[in-house]
């Protein structure tokens, strides 16, 4: 069904992605949960390919530093900045494995997801689809809110002193 007369033979190569992240959560028949994030924060991740597997090892931990004076020093009792946050939450018999992609936004997006489930009693799909807000580091204290938030809600927040 492929028509060579309609083929586009002048397709330019695609642009190299600077970073890519994949999240996966699975549960086995015994209820064991795997929450997994594979993240390449540079075009080719760590540049190390798992032998015989065909995928690159992640390098999202590249914010760690071996300089003991660095706030991101790889040392005991330190909390170096990184954005790998595979997560679990449970209440009673409910157990959820989750993770949200989005680089610097991940901690805030995780908190919003947990709040949507725990405080607003949303199911997992609704909690993930809910519009989010974040603080954009490039914009200082400015809050960035997804366009799916109704303008009336933004106006009300702005009247309460929030900046959108």
N, C-alpha and C positions, 0 to 999 in steps of 0.2 A: 504493500500500500504506500510505500515511499516513492514519491515522484522526483527523480533526479532533475527534471526540468524546473522544479520549484525550489531546489536546494539553495541555501544561502552559502555560497563558497567564499565569502569575504568577511567572515566573522572574525573579529579581532580577539586576541586572548583576553580573558577576564582579569580583573584587578585582583591582586593578592590581598586576601583579608588580613588585617592586622591582628585580629584575635577572634577566636571562636570557642564557644563553651557548649557542652552537651550535658544535660542532666538526665538521670535515669533513676527511677525507684521501682523496685519489685518486691513482691511478698511471696514466700513459698507456702506450701500447704500447711506447714506447722506454724505459720504466722511470723516467721523471721523476716525482718525488713532490711533491704539494702537501699541505702540512699547514697548516690554516687554522682560526683561531678568530675568531668574531664575538661580541663581548660587550658588552652594555648593562648597565653597573653601576648605572644609574638607570632609572627607568621608561621614559623615551623616549630613552635613550642620549645622543648628542651634540646632539639636537634638530635634526640636519641630515639631510635625506632626499636620497639620491642622485637627481638629476633624472631623471624618467622611469622610475625603477627600483622605487620603492615600498618601499624599506627604509631604516631609519635607520643612520647611521654609528655605529660603536662609540665608547664613551667609557671603556673599562676603563683607559686611560692617565690617568685623572683624578687619580691619586695624585701625578702629576708636579707640580712647583711652579716658578714663575718667581722665587721668592724665593731669591737665591743663598746664603743662610744655611741653607736647608732641607736636610735629608739627602736629600730627594727632588727636589733642584734639577735642572732639565733643562739639563745642562751636560756638557761633555767630561769623561771619567774619573770620572763619577758613575754610580751604579747605582741609579736611583730604583726604589722598590718598585712592582711591578705584577704582575698575575696572568695575563698573556697568554703562554702557553708552548706554541706549536705546536712540535713536536719531530721530530727524525729520529735514528735510530740505525742503525748498520751493523756487520756483522762478515762479512768475506769477501764472498760474493755475496749475503748477506741484507741487505736494506734495508727499514726500517720507518719510516713516517710515523705519528706518533701525537700525541695530545693528550688531556688529561683535564680535564673541567670541575670546578669546585668552589671557586672563589674562593681564599681563603687556604690551602686544603688542596692546591692544585695542585703546588707544589714537592715536597712529601712524597709525594703520590700518584704523581707522575712517577717519583721515585726507586724507589718500591715496584714500579711497572710494569717499569722497566728491570731491577731485581733479579730479578723473577719470570721474565723472559725470559732474561737473561744468566746468572744464578746457579742458578735452579731449572729452566731449560730448558722452561718452559711455552710453549705456542703463544699467539698474540696474544689469542684469545678467553679462554682460561683465565687469562692474566695480568691481563686487565681485570676478570674476574669474581671474582678472589681477594679475600677480605675484607681491609679496610684498617684502618689506625690513623692517627690524626692528633693533633696537639697543639692543643687548643682555646685560643685566645688569651684568651677570656673566663674561662677556668678556670686561668690561670697555667700551671703545669708539668704539669697533669693530662693524661693520655693518654686519648683517646676511641677505643674499639675497636668496630668493627661487631659487631652481635649475632650474626652468623653464625660468629664464632670460637667453637669449642667451649669450654664452661666449664672443662673439664679443662686446656686450654691456658692459659686466664686464671689458674687457680689455680696452675699451675706457674710462670708469669711472676711472679705476686704473691709466691710463695715466694722467687724470685730477687731480690726487692727492687723490682720494677716496680709501679707503681700503675695500676690500670685503672679 
